[in-house]
Structures are given as C-alpha cells and as structure tokens.
Amino acid sequence: MRLANLAGRAVVIVEGGAIDVATASEGRFGPDPQALFDDWDAFAQWASTVTTDAGAPASVVLDEAALGAPAPRPRQVFAIGLNYAEHAAEAGYPPDALPVTFTKFPSSIVGQDAVVELPEGNVDWEVELVVVIGREAHRLEREHAWDHVAGLTIGQDLSERITQLQGAAPQFSLGKSFPGFGPTGPWLVTPDEFADRDDLAISSRLSDETMQSSRTSMMLYDVPELLVRLSAVCPLLPGDIIFSGTPAGIGNRRTPPRFLTADDVLVSEIEGIGTLTTRFTAAAD
C-alpha cells in the first residue's frame, strides 16, 4: 500500500489516481493522515481491500504538487547520524558503539515539492530513508521490529552548519530544524511492497548533479537495530518518524565545500518509493 497526504487529506494511491480514505471508508477513518497511525492495524486491514471499485465519489486526481508530508505532525522525530561507514569516514568520526541520535523539531517537517527559504549560513543536504512507526514499541526484540513499522518514505535532512557546529557543544537539533528543513515524501510505502526492505538504492541529485549514491544495506545500524536501540530508551509512538542516516557525499565534506543556494533543486530517490523534490529560495529581505 501507498498512503499519501493529498492537500491535507489521507489517500491511498492506486493505479490511475487515488482513493480518499474518509469518503471510501464512509467516515470510519477520518481525513487526517496523522490520525491514521493511532489505529494503524485496523486501517491497514481496511486499506488492503481498497481498489478503484471502492466508488466514484472516493476517486480523486493525484496532483503530486499537492502532496504533503505522509506523517505531518509526528510527536517524536528521531534522527541518526554517521550511520553509513563512508559518511562516518568523510566526517572524520570512527563508528561509535551507539547510534548518534538527535532530533529535528516537528515544525520543520514539510512534504513534496516544498520551497524552502534559505537562512543565513551554510545549508547542507542529506538524503535519508525515513521510518514511520505504526504500532507503539518499547524494549523491542529485533525479530519483531518490522512488525511495528507502518511504512517507509524519503527524507531530506537539511542542516545549517554554522548553527549546528558553533560553540563547544554542537547544536545539532537547532541547526537542523529551520522551517522546511525536514522534507519527507512523496508518500509512505508499507514494508510488504519491497522485494528486500533492507537493501534499497538511495541517492540524491542537486541541480542535476549526482551527489550521493549508496544502498541502505550499507547502514551500520539497519532499521530493526535502530528500533531496538531507540525503543530500549523510550517508547516509539504511532506516527513517530526516524531519519535513519545519510550516505557519503554531503556538501560540507566536499573540496571545496558546496552548500545550497537560491534556485537549487534537490531530488532524492529511494528504490521502491520514488523521488522527493525540494526547491530553494533566498531569504526574504
């Protein structure tokens, strides 16, 4: 199943368009995409039966320019750093005994084709596989981890590096939480849709130049391991999202460094999900 946020309404993507969830379910499930995660098992069971025969009133045109974040208001946003060996090496850090964990504040989350105003400083990009939680998880065992995943989507972890790295103690979360600094989308894809959910091609292009290219199987901590480590400390709640880390190729490790500028277009792609596009503009005077 592919679940999307179309102009603020939950829709199931089908061949040739989309099915409006609230209309097709006759109100059993509401239009709010975020609310679906609170009753994910029931919704997923219902959605598995939905086809284009669900009724003409529910059929809508899929306007990809109107797609919002699949989980637009997560209660918790986890972000993982240095989770690919090549990225850890380019950043000058050896692999750690624990995943490097921080947050992006939820107000930074946006969807497909967002236009992000660049703040002063050096704004960098990172393509990431984003995990969306479907069932509450606390102290998970590895073999059950995927059972708690609603689906996967694409994320772009944008960072203003001066804010992030200033001071004796870096401000990771602040530097990564400017408005629009958490693009996600274009939709959520349930784990059963992937031939191998643990090995997906992942890449990013900036203004048509390939910047990053790897596979999620190159993660130091794969999705089940991340869920085990995170849930050992705090419960993972339905609708929470996890940015799982980025491969090598980010801007501040290039020679010379390359940062985002006005009119840049960042396109991120993950196998089996699709592409996520973000555009950039200069800060208003």
Secondary structure in CASP SS format (residue, H / E / C, confidence):
PFRMAT SS
TARGET T0000
AUTHOR 0000-0000-0000
METHOD secondary structure of the structure
MODEL  1
M C 1.00
R E 1.00
L E 1.00
A E 1.00
N E 1.00
L E 1.00
A C 1.00
G C 1.00
R E 1.00
A E 1.00
V E 1.00
V E 1.00
I E 1.00
V E 1.00
E C 1.00
G C 1.00
G E 1.00
A E 1.00
I E 1.00
D E 1.00
V H 1.00
A H 1.00
T H 1.00
A H 1.00
S C 1.00
E C 1.00
G C 1.00
R C 1.00
F C 1.00
G C 1.00
P C 1.00
D C 1.00
P C 1.00
Q H 1.00
A H 1.00
L H 1.00
F H 1.00
D H 1.00
D H 1.00
W H 1.00
D H 1.00
A H 1.00
F H 1.00
A H 1.00
Q H 1.00
W H 1.00
A H 1.00
S C 1.00
T C 1.00
V C 1.00
T C 1.00
T H 1.00
D H 1.00
A H 1.00
G C 1.00
A H 1.00
P H 1.00
A H 1.00
S E 1.00
V E 1.00
V C 1.00
L C 1.00
D C 1.00
E H 1.00
A H 1.00
A H 1.00
L E 1.00
G E 1.00
A C 1.00
P C 1.00
A C 1.00
P C 1.00
R C 1.00
P C 1.00
R C 1.00
Q C 1.00
V E 1.00
F E 1.00
A E 1.00
I E 1.00
G E 1.00
L C 1.00
N C 1.00
Y E 1.00
A H 1.00
E H 1.00
H H 1.00
A H 1.00
A H 1.00
E H 1.00
A H 1.00
G C 1.00
Y C 1.00
P C 1.00
P C 1.00
D C 1.00
A C 1.00
L C 1.00
P C 1.00
V E 1.00
T E 1.00
F E 1.00
T C 1.00
K C 1.00
F C 1.00
P H 1.00
S H 1.00
S H 1.00
I E 1.00
V E 1.00
G C 1.00
Q C 1.00
D C 1.00
A E 1.00
V E 1.00
V E 1.00
E E 1.00
L E 1.00
P C 1.00
E C 1.00
G C 1.00
N C 1.00
V E 1.00
D E 1.00
W C 1.00
E C 1.00
V E 1.00
E E 1.00
L E 1.00
V E 1.00
V E 1.00
V E 1.00
I E 1.00
G C 1.00
R C 1.00
E C 1.00
A E 1.00
H C 1.00
R C 1.00
L C 1.00
E C 1.00
R H 1.00
E H 1.00
H H 1.00
A H 1.00
W H 1.00
D H 1.00
H H 1.00
V E 1.00
A E 1.00
G E 1.00
L E 1.00
T E 1.00
I E 1.00
G E 1.00
Q E 1.00
D C 1.00
L C 1.00
S E 1.00
E E 1.00
R H 1.00
I H 1.00
T H 1.00
Q H 1.00
L H 1.00
Q C 1.00
G C 1.00
A C 1.00
A C 1.00
P C 1.00
Q C 1.00
F H 1.00
S H 1.00
L H 1.00
G H 1.00
K C 1.00
S C 1.00
F C 1.00
P C 1.00
G C 1.00
F C 1.00
G E 1.00
P E 1.00
T E 1.00
G E 1.00
P E 1.00
W E 1.00
L E 1.00
V E 1.00
T C 1.00
P H 1.00
D H 1.00
E H 1.00
F C 1.00
A C 1.00
D C 1.00
R C 1.00
D C 1.00
D C 1.00
L C 1.00
A E 1.00
I E 1.00
S E 1.00
S E 1.00
R E 1.00
L E 1.00
S C 1.00
D C 1.00
E E 1.00
T E 1.00
M E 1.00
Q E 1.00
S E 1.00
S E 1.00
R E 1.00
T H 1.00
S H 1.00
M H 1.00
M E 1.00
L C 1.00
Y C 1.00
D C 1.00
V H 1.00
P H 1.00
E H 1.00
L H 1.00
L H 1.00
V H 1.00
R H 1.00
L H 1.00
S H 1.00
A C 1.00
V C 1.00
C C 1.00
P C 1.00
L E 1.00
L C 1.00
P C 1.00
G C 1.00
D C 1.00
I E 1.00
I E 1.00
F E 1.00
S C 1.00
G C 1.00
T C 1.00
P C 1.00
A C 1.00
G C 1.00
I C 1.00
G H 1.00
N H 1.00
R H 1.00
R C 1.00
T C 1.00
P C 1.00
P C 1.00
R C 1.00
F C 1.00
L C 1.00
T C 1.00
A C 1.00
D C 1.00
D C 1.00
V E 1.00
L E 1.00
V E 1.00
S E 1.00
E E 1.00
I E 1.00
E C 1.00
G C 1.00
I C 1.00
G E 1.00
T E 1.00
L E 1.00
T E 1.00
T E 1.00
R E 1.00
F E 1.00
T E 1.00
A E 1.00
A C 1.00
A C 1.00
D C 1.00
END
